Amino acid sequence: MANTSSFIEDAITANRTNFILKAKAWAEADPLFSVVQLDGATAVFSGSSTDTFNILALAPGSTRPAFDIIEEARDSVFTNNRFAVWSWKDGQLQSLPVDKSAIDEHLIMTCEHDDLTAPSAAQEKLAITPANEPQHLMDIGAVLGSTFGGNEEAFMVQSVFAGQEQAAIEALKTKYFIAYDGGKPVACGSYIIEGSYAGVYDIAVLAERRKEGLGGQMFGAVLKAAAQDGAMTFTLHASPDGEGIYDRAGFQTIGFCWSLDIS
């Protein structure tokens, strides 16, 4: 991978761009969603209280205090519903008068197509299909919801996915995938492409089926589909605990972003 400063800068910019595009994609498919451009941030509101779909993406180049942007978004966009603030600039969230341990740090990882390491054929045993009908999205919601441990956010995530009709699926620019084992949904993943960059998201495994290599199989399938769709470079967010699966696929950490849940 070309670890030049310009490549890293472009990849981090693409990471933010694709993240916002994925959030905005729901607004084109679901009439309950709305997108608001604020001075210094882009806000996406799902119409309900969820910090998975309600996001406030701060502009790295904004000189406006993050506190002021968040207060405006809370009052005029999210109307006291939960949302998550995201920043790609070190110090932007850290300047807020909050407990710093509440700010989550995410690794920004990237890989060029030629550097991808494909999973072994022996691993490829799941029935993985593109989400092209409402039942597929409902099953994706069930897998993603299981990662929240049955709390209120799990219910909200499942509700968004379960509430979509065929027209919404066809309007979604994000490409979702669902994996079945014995007819039961066990893993999911997604990607969205902007230019030559694919943002990879939602790699998740049903809670009771973790540690079986299913996430790696889904990840490989999503990368393959994105490459066939024209992606030349891939970008994603990872936690330190989840870095290994992506590192084995050829990804490298190039930077960080941060998020803060606002309740």
Contacts in CASP RR format, 6 or more apart in sequence:
PFRMAT RR
TARGET T0000
AUTHOR 0000-0000-0000
METHOD contacts of the structure
MODEL  1
MANTSSFIEDAITANRTNFILKAKAWAEADPLFSVVQLDGATAVFSGSST
DTFNILALAPGSTRPAFDIIEEARDSVFTNNRFAVWSWKDGQLQSLPVDK
SAIDEHLIMTCEHDDLTAPSAAQEKLAITPANEPQHLMDIGAVLGSTFGG
NEEAFMVQSVFAGQEQAAIEALKTKYFIAYDGGKPVACGSYIIEGSYAGV
YDIAVLAERRKEGLGGQMFGAVLKAAAQDGAMTFTLHASPDGEGIYDRAG
FQTIGFCWSLDIS
1 7 0 8 1.000
1 110 0 8 1.000
1 111 0 8 1.000
1 112 0 8 1.000
1 115 0 8 1.000
1 252 0 8 1.000
2 112 0 8 1.000
3 252 0 8 1.000
3 254 0 8 1.000
8 254 0 8 1.000
8 255 0 8 1.000
11 108 0 8 1.000
11 110 0 8 1.000
11 197 0 8 1.000
11 233 0 8 1.000
11 235 0 8 1.000
11 254 0 8 1.000
12 88 0 8 1.000
12 108 0 8 1.000
12 254 0 8 1.000
12 255 0 8 1.000
14 194 0 8 1.000
14 197 0 8 1.000
14 199 0 8 1.000
14 233 0 8 1.000
14 235 0 8 1.000
15 88 0 8 1.000
15 108 0 8 1.000
15 110 0 8 1.000
15 199 0 8 1.000
15 235 0 8 1.000
15 236 0 8 1.000
15 237 0 8 1.000
15 257 0 8 1.000
16 57 0 8 1.000
16 60 0 8 1.000
16 88 0 8 1.000
16 257 0 8 1.000
17 194 0 8 1.000
17 197 0 8 1.000
18 192 0 8 1.000
18 193 0 8 1.000
18 194 0 8 1.000
18 197 0 8 1.000
18 198 0 8 1.000
18 199 0 8 1.000
18 235 0 8 1.000
19 55 0 8 1.000
19 57 0 8 1.000
19 86 0 8 1.000
19 199 0 8 1.000
19 237 0 8 1.000
20 42 0 8 1.000
20 44 0 8 1.000
20 55 0 8 1.000
20 57 0 8 1.000
21 173 0 8 1.000
21 192 0 8 1.000
21 194 0 8 1.000
22 174 0 8 1.000
22 190 0 8 1.000
22 192 0 8 1.000
22 199 0 8 1.000
22 201 0 8 1.000
23 44 0 8 1.000
23 53 0 8 1.000
23 55 0 8 1.000
23 57 0 8 1.000
24 35 0 8 1.000
24 42 0 8 1.000
24 44 0 8 1.000
25 172 0 8 1.000
25 173 0 8 1.000
25 174 0 8 1.000
25 192 0 8 1.000
26 33 0 8 1.000
26 44 0 8 1.000
26 46 0 8 1.000
26 53 0 8 1.000
26 160 0 8 1.000
26 172 0 8 1.000
26 174 0 8 1.000
27 33 0 8 1.000
27 34 0 8 1.000
27 35 0 8 1.000
27 44 0 8 1.000
28 171 0 8 1.000
28 172 0 8 1.000
28 173 0 8 1.000
29 164 0 8 1.000
29 167 0 8 1.000
29 168 0 8 1.000
29 169 0 8 1.000
29 171 0 8 1.000
29 172 0 8 1.000
30 46 0 8 1.000
30 160 0 8 1.000
30 164 0 8 1.000
30 168 0 8 1.000
32 46 0 8 1.000
32 47 0 8 1.000
32 48 0 8 1.000
33 44 0 8 1.000
33 45 0 8 1.000
33 46 0 8 1.000
33 47 0 8 1.000
33 53 0 8 1.000
34 44 0 8 1.000
34 45 0 8 1.000
34 47 0 8 1.000
34 77 0 8 1.000
35 42 0 8 1.000
35 43 0 8 1.000
35 44 0 8 1.000
35 45 0 8 1.000
36 42 0 8 1.000
36 43 0 8 1.000
36 44 0 8 1.000
36 45 0 8 1.000
36 73 0 8 1.000
36 76 0 8 1.000
36 77 0 8 1.000
37 43 0 8 1.000
38 69 0 8 1.000
38 72 0 8 1.000
38 73 0 8 1.000
38 77 0 8 1.000
39 62 0 8 1.000
39 64 0 8 1.000
39 69 0 8 1.000
39 72 0 8 1.000
40 58 0 8 1.000
40 59 0 8 1.000
40 61 0 8 1.000
40 62 0 8 1.000
40 64 0 8 1.000
40 69 0 8 1.000
41 56 0 8 1.000
41 57 0 8 1.000
41 58 0 8 1.000
41 59 0 8 1.000
41 62 0 8 1.000
41 69 0 8 1.000
41 73 0 8 1.000
42 56 0 8 1.000
42 57 0 8 1.000
42 59 0 8 1.000
43 55 0 8 1.000
43 56 0 8 1.000
43 57 0 8 1.000
43 73 0 8 1.000
43 77 0 8 1.000
43 78 0 8 1.000
43 83 0 8 1.000
44 53 0 8 1.000
44 54 0 8 1.000
44 55 0 8 1.000
44 57 0 8 1.000
45 54 0 8 1.000
45 77 0 8 1.000
45 78 0 8 1.000
45 81 0 8 1.000
45 83 0 8 1.000
46 53 0 8 1.000
46 54 0 8 1.000
46 160 0 8 1.000
47 54 0 8 1.000
47 81 0 8 1.000
48 54 0 8 1.000
48 81 0 8 1.000
48 156 0 8 1.000
48 159 0 8 1.000
48 160 0 8 1.000
49 81 0 8 1.000
49 82 0 8 1.000
49 156 0 8 1.000
50 81 0 8 1.000
50 82 0 8 1.000
50 153 0 8 1.000
50 156 0 8 1.000
50 157 0 8 1.000
50 160 0 8 1.000
51 82 0 8 1.000
51 83 0 8 1.000
51 84 0 8 1.000
51 153 0 8 1.000
51 261 0 8 1.000
51 262 0 8 1.000
51 263 0 8 1.000
52 84 0 8 1.000
52 153 0 8 1.000
52 156 0 8 1.000
52 157 0 8 1.000
53 156 0 8 1.000
53 157 0 8 1.000
53 160 0 8 1.000
54 78 0 8 1.000
54 81 0 8 1.000
54 82 0 8 1.000
54 83 0 8 1.000
54 84 0 8 1.000
55 83 0 8 1.000
55 84 0 8 1.000
55 85 0 8 1.000
55 86 0 8 1.000
56 69 0 8 1.000
56 70 0 8 1.000
56 73 0 8 1.000
56 77 0 8 1.000
56 78 0 8 1.000
56 83 0 8 1.000
56 84 0 8 1.000
56 85 0 8 1.000
56 86 0 8 1.000
56 262 0 8 1.000
57 86 0 8 1.000
58 66 0 8 1.000
58 69 0 8 1.000
58 85 0 8 1.000
58 86 0 8 1.000
58 87 0 8 1.000
58 88 0 8 1.000
58 89 0 8 1.000
58 92 0 8 1.000
58 93 0 8 1.000
60 87 0 8 1.000
60 88 0 8 1.000
60 89 0 8 1.000
60 92 0 8 1.000
61 89 0 8 1.000
62 69 0 8 1.000
65 95 0 8 1.000
66 85 0 8 1.000
66 87 0 8 1.000
66 92 0 8 1.000
66 93 0 8 1.000
66 95 0 8 1.000
66 96 0 8 1.000
67 95 0 8 1.000
67 96 0 8 1.000
67 97 0 8 1.000
70 85 0 8 1.000
70 96 0 8 1.000
70 262 0 8 1.000
73 83 0 8 1.000
74 80 0 8 1.000
74 83 0 8 1.000
74 262 0 8 1.000
78 262 0 8 1.000
82 261 0 8 1.000
82 262 0 8 1.000
82 263 0 8 1.000
83 261 0 8 1.000
83 262 0 8 1.000
84 259 0 8 1.000
84 260 0 8 1.000
84 261 0 8 1.000
84 262 0 8 1.000
85 93 0 8 1.000
85 259 0 8 1.000
85 260 0 8 1.000
85 262 0 8 1.000
86 257 0 8 1.000
86 258 0 8 1.000
86 259 0 8 1.000
87 93 0 8 1.000
87 257 0 8 1.000
87 258 0 8 1.000
87 259 0 8 1.000
88 108 0 8 1.000
88 257 0 8 1.000
90 256 0 8 1.000
90 258 0 8 1.000
92 258 0 8 1.000
93 103 0 8 1.000
93 258 0 8 1.000
93 259 0 8 1.000
93 260 0 8 1.000
94 100 0 8 1.000
94 103 0 8 1.000
94 258 0 8 1.000
96 260 0 8 1.000
98 260 0 8 1.000
102 260 0 8 1.000
102 261 0 8 1.000
103 258 0 8 1.000
103 259 0 8 1.000
103 260 0 8 1.000
104 258 0 8 1.000
104 259 0 8 1.000
104 260 0 8 1.000
105 256 0 8 1.000
105 257 0 8 1.000
105 258 0 8 1.000
106 237 0 8 1.000
106 238 0 8 1.000
106 239 0 8 1.000
106 256 0 8 1.000
106 257 0 8 1.000
106 258 0 8 1.000
106 259 0 8 1.000
107 237 0 8 1.000
107 238 0 8 1.000
107 239 0 8 1.000
107 240 0 8 1.000
107 243 0 8 1.000
107 253 0 8 1.000
107 255 0 8 1.000
107 256 0 8 1.000
108 235 0 8 1.000
108 236 0 8 1.000
108 237 0 8 1.000
108 253 0 8 1.000
108 254 0 8 1.000
108 255 0 8 1.000
108 256 0 8 1.000
108 257 0 8 1.000
109 235 0 8 1.000
109 236 0 8 1.000
109 237 0 8 1.000
109 238 0 8 1.000
109 243 0 8 1.000
109 246 0 8 1.000
109 247 0 8 1.000
109 251 0 8 1.000
109 252 0 8 1.000
109 253 0 8 1.000
109 254 0 8 1.000
110 233 0 8 1.000
110 234 0 8 1.000
110 235 0 8 1.000
110 236 0 8 1.000
110 251 0 8 1.000
110 252 0 8 1.000
110 254 0 8 1.000
111 233 0 8 1.000
111 234 0 8 1.000
111 246 0 8 1.000
111 249 0 8 1.000
111 250 0 8 1.000
111 251 0 8 1.000
111 252 0 8 1.000
112 232 0 8 1.000
112 233 0 8 1.000
112 234 0 8 1.000
113 227 0 8 1.000
113 231 0 8 1.000
113 232 0 8 1.000
113 233 0 8 1.000
113 234 0 8 1.000
115 250 0 8 1.000
116 223 0 8 1.000
116 227 0 8 1.000
116 234 0 8 1.000
116 249 0 8 1.000
116 250 0 8 1.000
117 248 0 8 1.000
117 249 0 8 1.000
117 250 0 8 1.000
118 220 0 8 1.000
118 224 0 8 1.000
119 216 0 8 1.000
119 217 0 8 1.000
119 220 0 8 1.000
119 249 0 8 1.000
123 213 0 8 1.000
123 216 0 8 1.000
123 217 0 8 1.000
124 217 0 8 1.000
125 217 0 8 1.000
126 179 0 8 1.000
126 180 0 8 1.000
126 181 0 8 1.000
126 186 0 8 1.000
126 187 0 8 1.000
126 214 0 8 1.000
126 217 0 8 1.000
126 218 0 8 1.000
126 221 0 8 1.000
127 179 0 8 1.000
127 180 0 8 1.000
127 181 0 8 1.000
127 182 0 8 1.000
127 183 0 8 1.000
128 177 0 8 1.000
128 178 0 8 1.000
128 179 0 8 1.000
128 187 0 8 1.000
128 217 0 8 1.000
128 218 0 8 1.000
128 221 0 8 1.000
129 136 0 8 1.000
129 177 0 8 1.000
129 178 0 8 1.000
129 179 0 8 1.000
129 180 0 8 1.000
130 136 0 8 1.000
130 175 0 8 1.000
130 176 0 8 1.000
130 177 0 8 1.000
130 225 0 8 1.000
131 137 0 8 1.000
131 140 0 8 1.000
131 169 0 8 1.000
131 175 0 8 1.000
131 176 0 8 1.000
131 177 0 8 1.000
131 178 0 8 1.000
132 169 0 8 1.000
133 166 0 8 1.000
133 169 0 8 1.000
134 163 0 8 1.000
134 164 0 8 1.000
134 165 0 8 1.000
134 166 0 8 1.000
134 169 0 8 1.000
136 169 0 8 1.000
136 176 0 8 1.000
136 178 0 8 1.000
137 161 0 8 1.000
137 162 0 8 1.000
137 163 0 8 1.000
137 164 0 8 1.000
137 169 0 8 1.000
137 176 0 8 1.000
138 158 0 8 1.000
138 161 0 8 1.000
138 162 0 8 1.000
138 163 0 8 1.000
139 178 0 8 1.000
139 180 0 8 1.000
139 185 0 8 1.000
139 188 0 8 1.000
140 161 0 8 1.000
140 176 0 8 1.000
140 178 0 8 1.000
140 185 0 8 1.000
140 188 0 8 1.000
140 189 0 8 1.000
140 202 0 8 1.000
141 157 0 8 1.000
141 158 0 8 1.000
141 160 0 8 1.000
141 161 0 8 1.000
141 162 0 8 1.000
141 188 0 8 1.000
142 158 0 8 1.000
142 161 0 8 1.000
142 185 0 8 1.000
142 206 0 8 1.000
143 178 0 8 1.000
143 185 0 8 1.000
143 186 0 8 1.000
143 187 0 8 1.000
143 188 0 8 1.000
143 204 0 8 1.000
143 205 0 8 1.000
143 206 0 8 1.000
144 157 0 8 1.000
144 158 0 8 1.000
144 161 0 8 1.000
144 188 0 8 1.000
144 202 0 8 1.000
144 204 0 8 1.000
145 153 0 8 1.000
145 154 0 8 1.000
145 157 0 8 1.000
145 158 0 8 1.000
146 154 0 8 1.000
146 204 0 8 1.000
146 206 0 8 1.000
146 207 0 8 1.000
146 208 0 8 1.000
147 154 0 8 1.000
147 204 0 8 1.000
147 207 0 8 1.000
148 154 0 8 1.000
148 157 0 8 1.000
149 207 0 8 1.000
173 192 0 8 1.000
174 190 0 8 1.000
174 191 0 8 1.000
174 192 0 8 1.000
174 201 0 8 1.000
175 190 0 8 1.000
175 191 0 8 1.000
175 192 0 8 1.000
175 225 0 8 1.000
175 226 0 8 1.000
175 229 0 8 1.000
176 188 0 8 1.000
176 189 0 8 1.000
176 190 0 8 1.000
176 202 0 8 1.000
177 188 0 8 1.000
177 189 0 8 1.000
177 190 0 8 1.000
177 218 0 8 1.000
177 221 0 8 1.000
177 222 0 8 1.000
177 225 0 8 1.000
178 185 0 8 1.000
178 187 0 8 1.000
178 188 0 8 1.000
178 189 0 8 1.000
179 185 0 8 1.000
179 186 0 8 1.000
179 187 0 8 1.000
179 188 0 8 1.000
179 214 0 8 1.000
179 217 0 8 1.000
179 218 0 8 1.000
179 221 0 8 1.000
180 186 0 8 1.000
181 209 0 8 1.000
181 214 0 8 1.000
184 206 0 8 1.000
185 206 0 8 1.000
186 205 0 8 1.000
186 206 0 8 1.000
186 209 0 8 1.000
186 214 0 8 1.000
187 203 0 8 1.000
187 204 0 8 1.000
187 205 0 8 1.000
187 206 0 8 1.000
187 209 0 8 1.000
187 214 0 8 1.000
187 215 0 8 1.000
187 217 0 8 1.000
187 218 0 8 1.000
188 202 0 8 1.000
188 203 0 8 1.000
188 204 0 8 1.000
188 218 0 8 1.000
189 200 0 8 1.000
189 201 0 8 1.000
189 202 0 8 1.000
189 203 0 8 1.000
189 204 0 8 1.000
189 218 0 8 1.000
189 219 0 8 1.000
189 222 0 8 1.000
190 200 0 8 1.000
190 201 0 8 1.000
190 202 0 8 1.000
190 222 0 8 1.000
191 198 0 8 1.000
191 199 0 8 1.000
191 200 0 8 1.000
191 201 0 8 1.000
191 222 0 8 1.000
191 225 0 8 1.000
191 226 0 8 1.000
191 229 0 8 1.000
191 231 0 8 1.000
192 198 0 8 1.000
192 199 0 8 1.000
192 201 0 8 1.000
193 199 0 8 1.000
193 226 0 8 1.000
193 229 0 8 1.000
193 230 0 8 1.000
193 231 0 8 1.000
196 230 0 8 1.000
196 231 0 8 1.000
196 232 0 8 1.000
196 233 0 8 1.000
197 231 0 8 1.000
197 232 0 8 1.000
197 233 0 8 1.000
197 234 0 8 1.000
197 235 0 8 1.000
198 226 0 8 1.000
198 227 0 8 1.000
198 229 0 8 1.000
198 230 0 8 1.000
198 231 0 8 1.000
198 233 0 8 1.000
198 234 0 8 1.000
198 235 0 8 1.000
199 226 0 8 1.000
199 234 0 8 1.000
199 235 0 8 1.000
199 236 0 8 1.000
200 219 0 8 1.000
200 222 0 8 1.000
200 223 0 8 1.000
200 226 0 8 1.000
200 234 0 8 1.000
200 235 0 8 1.000
200 236 0 8 1.000
201 236 0 8 1.000
201 237 0 8 1.000
203 215 0 8 1.000
203 216 0 8 1.000
203 218 0 8 1.000
203 219 0 8 1.000
203 222 0 8 1.000
203 245 0 8 1.000
204 215 0 8 1.000
205 212 0 8 1.000
205 213 0 8 1.000
205 214 0 8 1.000
205 215 0 8 1.000
205 218 0 8 1.000
215 245 0 8 1.000
216 245 0 8 1.000
216 249 0 8 1.000
219 245 0 8 1.000
219 246 0 8 1.000
219 249 0 8 1.000
220 249 0 8 1.000
223 234 0 8 1.000
223 249 0 8 1.000
226 234 0 8 1.000
234 251 0 8 1.000
236 246 0 8 1.000
236 251 0 8 1.000
237 257 0 8 1.000
238 246 0 8 1.000
238 251 0 8 1.000
238 253 0 8 1.000
243 253 0 8 1.000
END
